[in-house]
Amino acid sequence: MKKFLLVLILMLIPNVCFAKHSNPEKYYQRIWCNANHGTMEYVLKDGARVDCLTKDYAIEFDFAPKWAESIGQALYYGISTNRQPGVVLIMGKNSTKYLKRLNTVASKHEIVVWTVRE
């Protein structure tokens, strides 16, 4: 009976309580890319997708804990499109350490970094 009640309670709690992020990556991507006159999900010859391609930048969007992954993708997108690589880091609570790490690498490899808040 206790297991049944626990399962019932968990089913009644909205899924929002278990969400890792308040919005998906595409939410921030759409707002930022539209505001900066970019093309979302630009497809490269090999099928890879640039999150946002602007006149000057090839941009990868990632949540702060994925800062290291965003570097490789941004560099690849920049090379593939002949644009400057960029990263938009989606910042949540306690994300400052990830931004510092990203900025350390970005400054050495000419990656432009922007941030948005969750």
N, C-alpha and C positions, 0 to 999 in steps of 0.2 A: 504494500500500500504506500509506503514512504517513497519508493522508487517511482511509482506512478505519479504521485503528487509532485515530485521533483521534475519529472519530465514535463508534466502539464505546466508547471510554473515557467520552465525554460522556454516552452513553446509560446507562452503568452507574452514574454518579454520581447519588445521590438528588436529586430535585427540590428538596428542602429547602435544598440549598446555594444555589439560585438564588432562593429566596423573599425578597421584599423585607421582609416582616414575619413575625414568629414566629407570629402568629395573625391571622385576618381581623378587620375592624372589628366585625362582628356578635358575635364572641366576647366582646369587652369590653363591648359594648352589652348583651348578655344578662345577664352577671354583674351589672353596675352597675344596670341597670334593675330586675331582680328584687330586688336588695338594697334598692332605694329604692321599692319598691311601685309601679313605673311600668308603663305600657302601651307595649310595643315596636311600632314601625312604625305609629303612629297615622296614619290616612289623613285628609287634609284634603279639603274639598269639591272642590278643583282637582286632586286626585290626588297631591299632594305628600305625602311621608311624614315624620313627625316621628320621629326615632330613638327617643326615649323621652319620653313625656308623663306627668308626675306631677301631683299635685294643684296644685302651685304653679309648676312649670317645664315649658317646652318645650325639649328638649335635643337638640343636634346632637353627634354623635361624629365625630371626625376624627383622623387621625394628625397629629403635630406639624407636618410641612411644609405641611399644608393648613390652617394656622391662619387665614389670611385668608378662605378660602372658608367656614369654619365660622361666621364672624361674620354674614355675610349670611343664611345659612340659619337660624341661631338667632334673629336679629331677625325674620325673616319668620314663623317658627313661633310666636314669642311673640305677635306681632300677630294672627296667624290664630286662635290659641287663647285669647287674652286671659290669657296666663300670662307670667311673667318668662322671658326668654330665657336659655338656659344652654348651655355648651359643656363637653364632657368631652374633653380633649386627651390623646391616647394618646402617651405619651412613650417615645422610644427613646433610644439613645445620642446625645449632642450635640444634644438637643432644647431645652435651656434658652433659647436665643436665640429660638425660636419662641414659647415660653411668655411671655417678656418682651414680645414684640411683641403677642401676644394680650391680655395683661393691660393694656397701655397703652391699647388701644382699648376693651376691656371696661369699664374703670373709668369711661370717659367716656360709655358708652352703657348702663350698668346691666345688663351681661351677667355672669351668675355663671359662674365658671370652676372646674372640678374637673380633676384629673389622675389618670391611671392609668398604670402602668408596663407596658411590653411584657415 
